[in-house]
């Protein structure tokens, strides 16, 4: 337990100094878990919530005797305001020079394939990241702006701030957000960007036509197809000059499921919702952390629909194979999928 405490405080010190690595930030968030004291310290440093003075002071007192004398302040009593609390935490962590919590350094959050993590942003918003995702906060986030760059899949719960809309840039598409809950899937190697709105309101700006704003209402999703990709009907090729390279549709609710299919991954359920073989392969890679290839001559447009809760990879592959629409072979951490042509 004490080792965890020391590790958390060391990581929090690196976070405040702007030197924390992406993997270390994820480790810090795991250490916070449901610990109210750690959460209070984190919020005091980030300005993302009310300061719990007792928790911060307790941490300060616990390490008071461990500090070098040169960093002892003249008095042991502070006006417990947010920034002073952050300064106290820095002293607790043994940092000789107070470094402003408003350094403006960008922060990066990354998940590896096969990994899913939740992060708390400095503005109090939370994001659940699926495997193979990266979220980068712009310098000055939660001060001059609330702008991020994103790729991968994330379930966003955004705090409302009318004066500073939350802005996401992904694959050339800009998404403006107010107080909103939504799912965003935007992997670089996939042929579309898909956002499913659960509550609130979002607005899209597309690179092909930046003057046009696309609003999205709760219960709807928008699929933005990338340049050179055909739409879901397979009829209209989308080029750099196209402006209508998106489709708005309803989110999907399956019988017996408490959430939309597009968000069931946050409940550790792997979902194929009319996905073609290419998207099935991509989802398997992100979910299980394995390499998934498609056999030459396979029918890449073969569609699959299924929901798999907490199942091993081999179980999922065998279940898909029993439909007669999929064949597979596996060698260690590599899987090859094949789908017969109709």
N, C-alpha and C positions, 0 to 999 in steps of 0.2 A: 504493500500500500504506500509506504513512504517513498519507495522507488518511483511509483507512478506520480506521486505529488511532485517530486523533484524534477522528473522528466517533463511534466506538464508546465512547470514554472520556467524551465529552461527553454522550452519551445515557445512559450508566451513571450519570453524576453526576445527571442529571435524574431517573432512576429512583429513586435513593437519596433525593433531595430530595422525592419525591412529586409532581413537576411534569411528568412525562413524559406525552405525549399517546398515545392508542391507536395511531395510525399510527407514531409514533416508537418505541413499544415493539416493534412488529412489525419495524421496520427494524433495531432493535438485535438481535433474535433472528436475523435474516438475516445480520447481520455476524458473529455468533458462529459460525454454521455448524458446521464441524468443527474449529474452532480451539481447541485444548486450553487455550491461555493465556487466551483470552477467556472460555471456559467456567469456568475456575478462578476468575477475577475475579468473574464473575457469581455463582457458587455461594458465594464468600466473602461477598458482599454480601447474599445472600438467605438464607443458612443452609440451602441445599438440598443440600449435599454436603460432603465433606471438603475442607478448605482445602489447596490446593497452595502451600506456602510459597514455593518457589522461583519459581513463576510470578508470585505477588503481589509478592514482593520485587523481582523483575526489573523489573516495571512501575513499582514505586516508585522504584527507582534511575534508571530511564530518564528520569523527569521531575523528579528531585530538584532539579536546577539551575534548572528553570523555575518553581519555586514562589516566591511572594513571601516575603521573610525573615520576615514576621510570622506565617506559618503553619508555619515550621520547628519541629519539636519539639526539645526540649533535646538529645536523643540520637538516633542513627540506628539504634538497635537496639530491637526490639520483642519482646515475648512473643507469638509468632505463634499466637494463639488466634483463634477465628472472629470475634468482635466487633471485636478489635483489628485484624485483617486488613481488615475492612470500613472501619474508621476510616482505615487507611493508604490504602486505595483512594480515599477521599474526599479525603485530602490530595493524592494524586496528581492528582486531577481539579481541584485548585485551590479546593476549597470551604473557606472561612475558618472557618465554624462547623460542628462535627461535629453532624450530625443523626442521631438514633437510627434504626437500621434497623427499629425496632419502632414506627413512627409510627402505625400502625393505619389509614393512608389506603387506601381501596378502589382497586383497579387494574382497568382495563378492557382487554380484548383484543377487537379487531374485525377481521373480514375483509369486504371489499367483495364484491359479486356477481362471479363469475368469478375469484375469488381463493381460494387454499388455503394455509394457513400452519400451522406447528407452533409451539407455545409450551411453555416449561418453567415450571411453577408453582413458587412458593417452597418447597413441600414435596417437590420432586423429581418430582412427577407430571408427565406430559406429555399434551398434548391436541393432536390434529390437527383444525383447524377448516376446515370446508367454507365455500363462498361464502355471504355474507350472514349471518354468525354473530356473536354477541356473548357474551362470557364476562366476568362481573364478580365479582371476589373481594371478599368482605365485609371491612370494616375489621377488622384483627386476624387475618387469615387466617394460618394456620400458627403461631399463638400460642394464642389462646383457642379457636379453632375452625378448621375447614376447610370453610367454607360458601361456595357460589357461587350466583349467579343466571345462568341460561343461556337462550339462544334460538338456534336454528339447528341445525347438525349438527356433531357432534364425535365423534372416536374417542379415548376416554379410557383411559389407562394409569395407574392410581391406585396410589401407594405405600401400603403397608400401615401402619396406625397404629391399633392396637386402642383406644387411649385417646382418639383423636380421629377418629371416622368422618368420611368425606368426604360432604358433603351437597349435593345439587343441587336448587334450586328452579326449576321451569320451568312456566309456564302453570298455576299453582296446584297442580301435582303435586310432591311431595317424594320424592326418591330418596336413600336412605341406602346408602353404599358402604363396603366395606372394601378390601382389596387386590384389585383387579378390573380386567379389561379388557373394555370394552363400547363399543357405538356408540349414540349418542343422536341422534335426529332430532326436533326440536321447533320448527318454524317457526310463527310466530304466525298466518300466513295459511293454514296447512294444517289439515285437519280432525282430525288425530290426532297423538299423541306416541308415538314408537316407539323402544323400547330393545332392542337385541340383545346378549345376554350371551355373551362368548367364554370367559371364565374368571372364577373367583371367585364372588361372590354379591352381589346387590343386593336391596333391599326398597323397595317403593313404598307411599306414602300418598296417597290420592286426596282431593281437596277435598270430594267428595260424602259421603265416609264416612271421616273421618280416624282413626277408631278401628280400622279394618281395615288390616292389613298384607298386602301381596302380595309374597311371595318369588319370585325368579326364579332358575332353575338354568342352568348353562352349556349352550349349544346351543339355548336358548329365546329367544323375543322376546315382548314384551308391547306391544300396541297399545292405547293409551288414547284413546278417542274423546271429543271435546269436546262440550259441552252443545249439544243440538239436532241432533247429527249421527247418522245411522243407522249401525248396525254393518255389517260387511263383507257380510253376507247381504242387507242392504237391508230388513230386516223390522222391527226394533225401534227406534223413535225414542228417543233418549237425552235426558232432560230433567234439570233441576237436581235433581230428587228421585231420580234413578236412582243405584244403587250399583254395578251390574254393567256399567259402561260401558267394559269392557276385554276383550281377547281374548288369551290366551296360545297361542302356536304355535311350531313349529320354525323355526329360522333356515334359510335356503335355500342349498344347495350345488349349483352348476352343474357339469356334467361338464367336466373340463379346467381348472377354476379352482382356484387354491391357497387361496382364502379364501372366506368366506361372502359371498353377494351383497350383504348389508347393509354390508359393509366394503370392497368392491372399489373404492369411490370413493377410498380412501386410496392405491390403486395407480394412480390416474388413469384409472380405467375408469368410464364413465357407465353406470349400470344402470337398466333399467326391469324391474320384477319383478311383472308382473300389475298395473301401475299404470294407474289411469284417466287420462283426458285431462287432468283438472285437475292431477293430480300430475305428469304428463309435462311440462306447461307450467311448473310450479313448478321442477322439476329443471333444465329447459333454462335458465330465467332465472338460477338460482344458478350453473350450470356455465359458461355462456358470457357472462354479464353483459349480456344483451339483454332487451328487453321482449317478453313472449310473451302474446298475447291469444287468446281462444277465440271463434270465430265464433258469431254468433247461430244458434240451432237445432242446433248441433253436439251429437252424442251424447257427453256428458261422462262417461258411465260406460263408454265403450269402453276395453277393456283392451289393454295393450301390454307385451311382454316382449322384451328385447334387451340385449346387452352391447356397448358401443362403446369400444374402447381407443384413446386418443390420436387422435380423429377431429375434423375441423372440423365446425362447426355445419351447413353446407350438406350435407355428406356424411351426417350423421345424419338430417337431415330427408328427404333423398332416399331413404335406406334405409327409413325408416318409411313413406314414401309408396308405395314399391314393394310393400308388403304389401297395398295396396288399402284399408287401414283408416284412412288419414290423407291429408288434403290440406293444403297449406300455401301461404302467400304471404309474401314477405319484402320489406321496404322499409328499407334501411339497417340500423339496430339494432332494428328492430321486426319481429316475426314473428306471423302469425295462423295458428292451427291450426283445422282443421275435420275432423270425423269424421262420416261418413254414419250415419244411423240404420239399424238392422237392419230 
